[in-house]
Amino acid sequence: MIKGTTTAPSPSDGGRRILFIDHAATPGGGQLALLWLLEHLSRLRPTVVFLADGPVAERLRAVGVDVTVVYPGRAFTPRMLLTALPRLLRTVGNAKPDAVVATSAAAVKALALLPFRNVPALVYLQEDLERVRHRGLVTQILFRLVYPAFDGFLANSKWTASTIPAGFSEIPRTVAYPPSNVPATPPEPTPRTFPRRGTIRIAAFSRPERWKGLDLVVDALSIVKAERPDADFRLDLYGGGPVGDAAYVDGLRLSLERAPFPSEMHGHVDDVPLRMATTDILILPSRLPEPFGQVVAQGLAHACVVIVSDQGGALEQIDAGRNGLVFRPGSARSLADQIEGLLDVPRRADALLRGSHGVFSAFGNPQLAASFEDELESLIRRIHADSRQPIGVRRLRRRIRLLLRAWDCAHPEAPPH
């Protein structure tokens, strides 16, 4: 049993000890955001535990972060969520943290099984909880057992925070945007302009999944080419990872082969900044809301004209018509209209590029790291301020209430508890 302290410890001894737990050190969006965050922290004393190995572990060690990998040299498998628990419990106990933060959905499941008492357990929430809640009976049960085990939510956008169900209203929450590898100041003193001649390079940086909407980009550009045969552009699709829908990927490849414009599907690439530096229009075409969309801030920082679907956390980075454009979710026609507007009036694109300069002050790595520290400190103090019951008792009561509520919904004729 991890006891911890009963009152909020003072951070005056060099900063709070925060233990971050992730399921794998592979370079996905969440893991890279954690790397960029920890590189720029100035007050917290971070320790990181990964269940499975990957390049991010070494990159964190290179910047002086204490990293433990439960299964060195091994890729993540769901079994690790159970088999790693004894080692994870010892590691957390030895670290004596002031708070523990789960930074991935898989880490949330593992951390919820550990017997904490007075150490605040937090979720860095980076997904739509409403969508998670409707994934079937097993997920419903896990949902009512897992998330109530946590004492606070750090949401990666206001939109993500809005998806936390009403049943969790007693759990404190705040918003802390994730770093997106954006410097504090523009790297290039000379502003970029939209090309007036030559091939316009259009790109999307997303995993090839149906909800990401990459097929909408192909369809939209096919419309543009049919209506403006002289338009000179090419499409590059970047993004890899596990393929959950092979039929969708095969269909996407076939559409690109038949498309009336040059294109290439590159898969995963490590040199994302270099690719963005040669991109003129960056599109985030997701059919469903993106919780945040790091690629938006990255695209703005690399002076791309950014077009996103009109929903989700991406809209907290895009001020439509000032620093980017939006289109109706799921509509290739709406996306084609926005692209045609840029091709017809290039000076409109130049105005958007000038407007994108604000990304450095709003979403630069140092600014977001400082904001994360402020929000985390505030959240921990709010958790400890509620001294009516020990933290562990509050967690147990939350779980029981949600399970009883679920029983009542499934058995409306049962007597009230």
C-alpha positions in Angstrom: 0.0 0.0 0.0 1.4 3.4 -1.0 0.6 5.7 1.8 2.2 9.1 0.8 1.3 12.2 2.8 -2.0 13.4 4.2 -1.5 17.1 3.4 -0.2 18.8 0.4 3.6 18.8 0.6 5.5 22.1 0.1 7.3 22.4 -3.2 9.8 24.7 -1.7 12.5 22.0 -1.5 13.1 22.1 -5.3 9.7 21.2 -6.7 7.2 18.5 -6.4 8.2 14.9 -7.2 5.9 13.9 -10.1 5.9 10.3 -11.4 4.7 10.0 -15.0 3.5 6.6 -16.2 3.1 5.6 -19.8 2.5 2.2 -21.4 5.3 2.4 -24.0 8.3 4.6 -25.0 7.5 4.4 -28.7 7.4 7.8 -30.4 3.7 8.4 -30.7 2.0 11.7 -30.2 1.5 11.4 -26.5 5.0 10.1 -25.8 6.6 12.9 -27.9 4.4 15.5 -26.1 5.7 14.1 -22.8 9.3 14.3 -24.0 8.8 18.0 -25.1 7.1 18.8 -21.8 9.8 17.3 -19.6 12.6 18.9 -21.6 11.1 22.3 -20.6 10.0 21.9 -17.0 11.6 24.3 -14.6 10.0 23.6 -11.2 8.9 19.9 -11.1 11.1 17.0 -10.4 9.9 14.4 -12.9 10.4 10.6 -13.0 9.1 8.5 -15.8 8.0 4.8 -15.9 7.3 3.0 -19.2 6.0 -0.5 -19.2 7.6 -1.3 -22.5 10.7 0.0 -24.2 11.3 2.5 -27.1 13.4 5.4 -28.3 11.7 8.0 -26.1 13.2 6.4 -23.0 16.7 7.1 -24.2 15.8 10.6 -25.4 14.5 11.4 -21.9 17.6 10.0 -20.2 19.7 12.2 -22.5 18.1 15.3 -21.0 18.6 14.1 -17.5 15.2 12.6 -16.7 15.2 9.5 -14.4 13.5 6.7 -16.5 12.5 3.2 -15.6 11.4 0.6 -18.2 9.6 -2.3 -16.6 10.3 -4.6 -19.6 13.5 -3.4 -21.3 13.9 -4.3 -25.0 10.3 -5.4 -25.3 7.4 -4.0 -27.2 4.1 -3.3 -25.4 1.5 -6.0 -25.1 -1.8 -5.8 -23.2 -0.7 -8.5 -20.8 1.9 -6.1 -19.3 -1.0 -4.1 -17.7 -1.3 -7.0 -15.2 2.2 -8.7 -15.2 3.9 -5.3 -14.6 1.9 -4.4 -11.5 4.3 -5.8 -8.8 7.3 -4.1 -10.3 5.2 -0.9 -11.0 4.1 -0.9 -7.4 7.7 -1.2 -6.1 8.8 1.6 -8.4 6.1 4.0 -7.4 6.8 3.2 -3.7 10.5 3.8 -4.1 10.0 7.1 -5.9 7.9 8.6 -3.1 6.1 10.9 -5.4 3.9 13.9 -4.5 1.6 12.8 -7.4 1.4 10.2 -10.1 0.2 11.0 -13.6 -1.0 8.4 -16.1 -0.2 9.8 -19.6 -1.9 7.2 -21.8 -5.1 5.2 -21.8 -3.3 1.9 -21.2 -1.4 3.5 -18.3 -4.7 4.6 -16.8 -5.8 1.0 -16.6 -2.6 -0.2 -14.9 -2.4 2.7 -12.5 -6.1 2.2 -11.4 -5.2 -1.2 -10.1 -2.4 0.0 -7.8 -3.4 0.5 -4.1 -2.8 4.1 -3.4 -3.9 5.9 -0.3 -2.9 9.5 0.0 -0.8 10.1 -3.1 -3.0 11.9 -5.7 -3.4 9.8 -8.9 -4.1 12.0 -12.0 -5.0 11.3 -15.6 -3.5 13.4 -18.4 -6.6 13.0 -20.5 -5.9 13.0 -24.3 -9.0 11.3 -25.7 -12.8 11.8 -26.0 -14.2 10.1 -22.9 -17.7 10.2 -24.3 -16.5 8.1 -27.2 -14.7 5.7 -24.8 -17.8 5.3 -22.7 -19.8 3.9 -25.6 -17.5 1.1 -26.7 -19.4 -1.9 -25.3 -20.3 -3.6 -22.1 -16.8 -4.5 -21.0 -15.7 -0.9 -21.6 -18.7 0.3 -19.6 -17.6 -1.8 -16.6 -14.0 -0.7 -16.9 -15.1 2.9 -17.3 -17.0 2.8 -13.9 -14.1 1.0 -12.2 -11.0 2.7 -13.7 -11.6 6.4 -14.0 -13.2 6.9 -10.6 -9.9 5.6 -9.1 -8.3 8.9 -10.1 -8.4 12.1 -8.1 -8.0 14.7 -10.9 -8.1 15.2 -14.7 -5.6 17.2 -16.7 -7.3 17.6 -20.0 -5.2 18.4 -23.1 -7.9 20.9 -24.4 -11.1 22.6 -23.3 -12.9 20.4 -25.7 -11.4 17.2 -24.1 -12.4 18.5 -20.7 -16.0 18.9 -22.0 -16.2 15.2 -22.7 -15.8 14.2 -19.1 -19.1 12.7 -18.1 -21.4 14.4 -15.6 -21.0 11.4 -13.3 -17.4 12.5 -12.7 -18.3 16.1 -11.7 -16.9 15.7 -8.2 -13.4 14.9 -9.6 -11.4 18.2 -10.0 -10.2 18.9 -13.5 -8.2 21.6 -15.4 -6.8 22.2 -18.9 -3.1 21.9 -19.8 -2.3 22.0 -23.5 0.5 19.6 -24.6 3.7 20.9 -26.1 3.9 20.3 -29.8 7.6 21.0 -30.4 7.0 24.7 -31.1 9.8 27.1 -30.1 9.2 30.2 -28.1 10.2 32.4 -31.0 10.0 32.1 -34.8 13.1 30.3 -36.1 13.1 32.2 -39.4 13.2 36.0 -39.4 11.9 36.2 -43.0 8.1 35.6 -43.3 7.1 32.9 -45.8 4.7 33.6 -48.6 2.3 31.4 -50.5 3.8 30.2 -53.9 2.5 32.1 -57.0 4.0 29.6 -59.4 5.2 26.0 -59.5 3.7 23.0 -57.7 1.8 23.6 -54.5 2.6 20.9 -52.0 -0.4 19.8 -49.9 0.1 17.3 -47.0 -1.7 15.6 -44.2 0.1 14.1 -41.2 -2.3 11.5 -39.7 -2.5 7.8 -39.1 -4.4 6.0 -42.0 -7.6 5.4 -40.0 -11.1 6.0 -41.2 -12.0 8.6 -38.6 -8.9 10.6 -39.5 -10.5 11.3 -42.9 -7.6 11.1 -45.3 -9.9 9.9 -48.0 -11.7 13.3 -47.8 -8.5 15.0 -48.9 -8.2 12.8 -51.9 -11.8 13.4 -52.8 -11.5 17.1 -52.3 -8.4 17.5 -54.4 -10.1 15.4 -57.2 -13.0 17.9 -57.1 -10.5 20.8 -57.3 -8.7 19.2 -60.3 -12.0 18.6 -62.1 -13.0 22.2 -61.7 -9.5 23.7 -62.2 -7.7 21.4 -64.6 -4.7 23.8 -64.8 -4.1 23.8 -61.0 -0.6 22.4 -60.2 -0.4 20.6 -56.9 0.6 17.3 -55.3 -0.5 15.4 -52.2 1.8 13.8 -49.6 0.3 11.7 -46.8 2.5 11.0 -43.8 1.7 8.8 -40.8 2.0 5.2 -39.7 1.3 3.0 -36.7 -0.8 -0.1 -36.3 -3.3 -0.6 -39.1 -6.7 -1.2 -37.5 -8.7 -1.2 -40.8 -6.7 -2.8 -43.6 -9.6 -2.4 -46.0 -9.6 1.3 -45.5 -5.9 1.6 -46.1 -6.1 -0.5 -49.2 -9.0 1.7 -50.5 -7.0 4.8 -49.8 -4.0 3.5 -51.7 -6.3 2.6 -54.7 -7.8 6.1 -54.6 -4.4 7.7 -54.7 -3.4 5.5 -57.7 -6.4 6.6 -59.6 -6.2 10.3 -58.5 -5.8 12.9 -61.3 -2.8 14.5 -59.5 0.6 13.3 -58.3 0.6 11.9 -54.8 2.5 9.6 -52.4 1.7 7.7 -49.2 4.9 7.8 -47.2 3.9 6.0 -43.9 5.8 6.9 -40.7 8.6 9.5 -41.0 11.0 10.8 -38.4 11.8 14.1 -40.0 8.4 15.7 -39.6 9.8 19.3 -39.3 11.7 18.9 -42.5 8.6 17.7 -44.3 6.4 20.5 -42.9 9.0 23.1 -44.0 8.4 22.0 -47.6 4.6 21.9 -47.2 2.4 24.8 -48.4 -1.1 23.6 -47.2 -1.5 21.3 -44.3 -4.8 19.6 -43.8 -6.2 17.9 -40.7 -9.4 16.3 -42.1 -10.7 14.3 -39.2 -14.3 13.1 -39.3 -14.5 13.0 -35.5 -13.2 15.7 -33.2 -9.5 15.8 -32.5 -8.9 16.1 -28.7 -6.1 18.6 -29.5 -4.2 18.0 -32.7 -0.5 18.7 -32.2 0.0 18.8 -35.9 -2.0 22.1 -36.1 0.4 24.0 -33.9 3.4 22.4 -35.7 1.9 23.4 -39.1 1.4 27.0 -38.0 4.9 27.2 -36.6 6.3 26.0 -40.0 4.3 28.6 -41.9 1.9 26.2 -43.6 -1.6 27.3 -44.4 -3.6 25.0 -42.0 -7.1 23.8 -42.8 -9.0 21.7 -40.2 -12.4 20.3 -39.8 -14.7 22.6 -37.8 -14.7 20.7 -34.5 -12.7 19.6 -31.4 -9.6 20.9 -29.8 -8.1 22.0 -33.1 -10.4 25.0 -33.0 -8.6 26.2 -29.8 -5.6 26.8 -32.1 -7.3 28.0 -35.2 -9.1 31.4 -35.5 -10.9 30.8 -38.8 -10.0 33.4 -41.4 -7.1 34.9 -39.3 -4.5 32.1 -38.9 -6.2 29.2 -40.7 -9.3 27.8 -42.3 -12.0 25.4 -41.4 -14.4 23.1 -43.4 -17.5 21.2 -42.6 -16.6 17.8 -41.0 -16.9 14.9 -43.4 -17.5 17.1 -46.5 -15.1 16.8 -49.4 -17.0 19.6 -51.1 -16.5 22.0 -48.2 -12.8 21.2 -48.1 -12.4 21.7 -51.9 -14.0 25.1 -51.6 -11.4 26.2 -49.0 -8.5 24.9 -51.2 -9.9 26.6 -54.3 -10.2 29.9 -52.4 -6.4 29.7 -51.7 -5.5 28.8 -55.3 -7.7 31.7 -56.7 -6.6 34.4 -54.2 -3.0 33.6 -53.0 -2.9 36.9 -51.0 -5.5 35.4 -48.8 -3.0 32.7 -47.9 -0.4 35.3 -47.2 -2.7 36.9 -44.6 -3.2 33.6 -42.9 0.6 33.0 -42.8 1.0 36.4 -41.1 -1.7 35.5 -38.6 0.0 32.2 -37.7 2.9 33.9 -36.0 1.0 34.0 -32.8 1.5 30.3 -32.4 5.0 30.9 -30.9 3.7 32.9 -27.9 0.6 30.9 -27.4 1.8 27.4 -28.0 5.6 27.5 -27.6 7.1 24.7 -25.6 8.4 26.8 -22.7 5.0 28.6 -22.3 3.0 25.4 -22.3 5.5 23.7 -19.9 5.1 26.6 -17.4 1.3 26.5 -17.8 1.4 22.7 -17.2 3.3 23.2 -13.9 0.9 25.9 -12.8 -2.2 23.8 -13.6 -0.8 20.7 -12.0 0.2 22.5 -8.8 -3.3 24.0 -8.6 -4.9 20.6 -9.1 -2.9 18.9 -6.4 -3.7 21.7 -3.9 -7.4 21.4 -4.7 -7.3 17.6 -4.1 -5.6 18.0 -0.8 -7.9 20.9 0.2 -10.8 18.5 0.5 -9.9 17.1 3.9 -13.3 15.7 4.8 -12.1 12.2 3.9 -8.8 10.6 3.0 -8.1 10.4 -0.7 -8.3 6.6 -0.8 -11.8 6.7 0.8 -13.0 9.2 -1.7 -11.9 7.0 -4.6 -13.7 3.9 -3.1 -16.9 5.9 -2.6 -16.8 7.2 -6.2 -16.5 3.7 -7.6 -19.3 2.4 -5.4 -21.6 5.2 -6.4 -21.0 4.8 -10.1 -21.5 1.0 -9.9 -24.7 1.4 -8.0 -25.9 4.0 -10.5 -25.1 1.6 -13.4 -27.1 -1.2 -11.6 -30.0 1.1 -11.1 -30.0 2.0 -14.8 -29.9 -1.7 -15.8 -32.6 -2.6 -13.2 -35.0 0.3 -13.1 -37.5 -1.7 -11.0 -35.0 -2.6 -8.3 -35.5 -0.9 -4.9 -33.3 2.3 -4.4 -30.0 1.9 -2.6 
